[in-house]
């Protein structure tokens, strides 16, 4: 079964793109699912560009999967079509990339931009040998889009979630270790922010050169770029020290790009 889906929204339908709610995660700043109801007003389709909820085996899995089901129910109640795209925190979602309006618009989580998925992460740094072996086993990932996407799913399943720094009880020290140790971690994060727009453009040029708009998340830092006739957007994240953005489109045209918190107020209920 293909991990790529094609969707043709009805004429005049407003399609809203968001990502990285991380429902269930201890560091998510998203409110309760019930408080997300304003997000569904005035639209016909909601596209989650990956990492909707925590569904990998971890201490947050039950809460994440329950919240995801609650959002699905909320969308059905409002008659809003929900399109879910897989991210590295919810690799059980079938679709890894969605093409809209005949491929003029492409949405993907963004973890496939890196073969390592998140080379700055503790998960990768602690499982580097196994990750490199998996990458070597997929030489066609440089030319085959579906294989590249599936590699990102396999990598996400290979690296188990790491919750907290084991053995560190002091929350300040634990937070410092999470962000700044090992030393290559902060540099990797900053470098990914600085280069993600360029990486996304090169990825689009290789795998779907006819796309006029590419929407992705994963990096937790919002941004928009223009390359020739192509627009590229990152939707940020509703996560600690990050800001979520929303993109609204109608008939393959961007009609707005703004903070998600302009629609749904911050604060857990």
N, C-alpha and C positions, 0 to 999 in steps of 0.2 A: 504494500500500500504506500502511495506517495505521501511524503511529509509536506508537500506543497499543495495549497488549496487555491482555487480561483473563485472569486466572488464578484458578482455584478450587482451592485446596489441598485435599487429602483431609481428612476429619474427623480431628482429633487430630494432624495433621502439624505439627511445629514448623518454622516459617519464620524464618530468621535473616537480618537485614538489616545490611549493612555498606557502606561506600563509601570512595573516595579512597585506595586502596592505592598507586596510581601506580607499579605495577611497572615497573621499568626506569629510572625517573627518578633522577637523581643525588642528589636530596634526599629520596628515599623512605627511610623507616626500617623498612619492612616486611622481614621475614626472607625466606629462600628459600621458594619455593612448597612444597617438601617439609616445611618447618617449620610450614606452615599447616594440616597435617593435623588437629590437635586442633580446629580450627574446624568440622570436618565431623562431629564425633561427636555423636550424639543428635539430629540434625536430619534432616528429609526434603527441605528446600529451602534453598538459599543464594541470596539476592538481593543483587547488587552494584549499589548505587545510584549508578553512574557513576564514571568515572575509575579503573577497574580497572587499566589499564595505559596506557603511552604508545604510541599508535598513529598519531599524526600524523607526517608526514615530519620527522624530526629525528635527531640522533645517538643517541637512546635508542630509536628505533623498533624496531630488530631485537630488542633485549633485551626490550622491553616485549611485543612480539607473541609471542615465544617463551615468556615467563613466563605470558602469558594462556593459551596453548595447554596449557601444563603444568598449570595450575589446572583447565582443562576436563577433562583426562585424569584428574586426581586425583578430581574430583567423580564422574566416571563409575565409577571404581574403587570408590568408596564408595557408589555408587547414591544420590547426592544430586543432585537436580535443580538445575542452575545457571541462574539467571535474570540476564541482563546488561542493564543499562539504560545508555544512552549518556550520557556526560558531555562536557565541552568538551575533554578530553584524549584521548578515544576516540570521536570522532564517527562512526567506521565501524560502530559497533554500531547495529543497526536500530531497536530500541525506545527511545523517549525517555521514556515514562511507562508504569507498570504499575498496573492496578487489581486488587485482590484482594478475595475474598469479596463479589462483587457491587458493588464500588466503595466498600465501607465503609472500605477502607484503600487509600491512594494512595502510590506511591513514585516519586520523580523526582529527578534529580541536583540541581537547584536553580539551574542557570545560566540557566534561562528566567525566573527571578524578575526578572532585569535584562535588558532588551532588548540591552544592550551585552555581556551574558554576564559580564564581569568588568571594570567600568569603572575599576577601580584598577590593572589589569594593564599591564605594559609593552606587551604585544601590542596592547591597545586604544589606549593612549596614543600609540603610534607609527603607528597606522592609523586615527586618529579620523575623518578625512574619509570614507574608504571605508566605515567602519562606519556612520556617520550616513546615508550614501547608501543602504545596504542597509536600514536601519531605515525610512527614508522610503518604500522600495519595498514595504513590508509593512504598509499601514495597517489591514488586517483582523486583525492580530496582537493587537489589544486586545479582540477579541470572539470570535475563533476559536482554540480551544485547540490544535488540531493545527497551525495556522499559526504560533502563538506558539512551539511546541516546535521546529518546523522552522526558524524564524528563529534559534533558539539553535544549531542544528546548522550552519546556513549561516555564522553569525557565527564559530563555532569553526573552520571551515575557511578563512574569509577571513583570519584573523589568524594568521600563521605563528608557531611557537614561537620564543621568544628564550631561548637557553641561558644565556650568561654576558654580562656587560657587556664588550663588545668593547674591546680595547686596555688593559684594566685587569688587570695581572698580580698585584698585591698582593691576597691573598685577603680580608684584613680590609676593605680599601677596596672591593673588589668586592662583598662582603657588605653593606657600608653603602650603596653605590649601589643595590643590588638592593632594599633595604628602604625607603630614605628619599629616593630621588630618582626623579622630580621630587617637590617638596614635597607635591603633592596626592595622591600615592600612599599614604603612611601614613595620612593622614586618611580616604581612601576605604576603606582596609582596616578601620580601626577603626569607621567609620560602618556598614559592611556588617555587622560583628559585632553592633553595637548594635541594628540595625534588622531583622535577617534574620527573626526570629520574627514580627514584625508584617507584614513583606512576605509571608512565607509564608501567614499567615492571610488577608490580603487577596487573594492569588492563589487560595487555595482557595475563598474566598467567591465569587470571580468565575467560576471555571472548573469547580469540582466541589464545590458547597456541601453536598452530602449526605455527604461523606466524614467519618468520625469520627476517622480518624488520617491524618496526612500525615507522611511520612518523606522527608528530603532530606539532601544533603551539600553539597559545593562550597565552603562557607565555611571549612572546616578548623577550626572551633571548635564543639565539641559543645554541645548545649543542648536543653532541653525546655520547652515552653510549654503552657498551657491557655487555650483561648478558647471560652467557652460549653461545649458538649459535645464540642468537638474538641481532640484531643491533637496536638501538633506536636513532632517530634523532628529534631535534626540529629546526624548520626553522626560528626562530626569527621573526622579524617584520620590515616593512618599516615604522617606527613610530619614533617619537621624542625620543631620548636617547636609541634607539635600532638599531640593525643591521639585515637586511634581508639576509637569506641564501637560496641557491637553491640546490636541490638534483637531480641529473640525474641518471636514471636507464635504463638498457637495458637487456631484457630477465631475469628479476627478480634480476639482480645484480647491486649494486651501482657502478657507474663509476666515479662519482665526487660529492663532497660536498664542496661548496665554497660560497663566498659572492656574493649575487645577484648584488651588485654594481660593481663587476668585469665585468658584462655583460652590465648593464644599468647604466649610470653615474647618480650620485645624482644631483638633481637640478630640480626644477619645471620649465616647459617651459611655 
